[in-house]
């Protein structure tokens, strides 16, 4: 029997990035990186991380924790930097926050590629 019945739904192969797992975590890392161009993609990414945390199991769970903390800590750092822009040091701090976010995303992507967990997902720094 074939799956040619017009009433039966066929799973789409493109939906794999929505399912909890390494591909989904990778998409979230890229959404965080895209926020430097589009802005709102980081919010989409953190929502996806919250939805999928606790569902993936294995090493990917540390990535979801790392991603959620990257969003909130990065937001806190950015707010402090924005307040300090008046004192001129905020511009330098904002650049440091951007570098920090990019570094955390690259570290996470590399660990995902090696199928490894983040060593210290609750770290305030780089998680290594």
C-alpha positions, 0 to 999 in steps of 0.5 A: 500500500502506498501513501498516495491517498490524497487525505493522508498528510505527508510529513514535510522534510523542512519541519525537522528544524522545528523539532527539538534537537541539534538542528533546532539549536543550530537554527536558534544560534543563527537567529541570534546572529541574525539579530544584528541585522534584523533585530527581532530574530533573537526573540524568536530564537529564545521563544523556540529555545524555551519551547524545546528545552526539556524535550531534546534530551542528551547533550542538546539540553545544555545548548538550550540552557546556554541559548536562553542564558545568552539571550537574557544575559546579553539583554542585561549587558546591552541595557547597562551599555545603553544606559552608560552611552551617556557616559561615552563608555557605553559605546565600547561596552555595546561593542563588547556585548556584540562580540560576547554574543557572537563568541557564545554563538560560535562556541555553541555552533562548534560544540553542536557540530562535534555533538558535544554539550556546552561545558558550563551552560550557566556561565556568565562568560563564554561557557567554556 
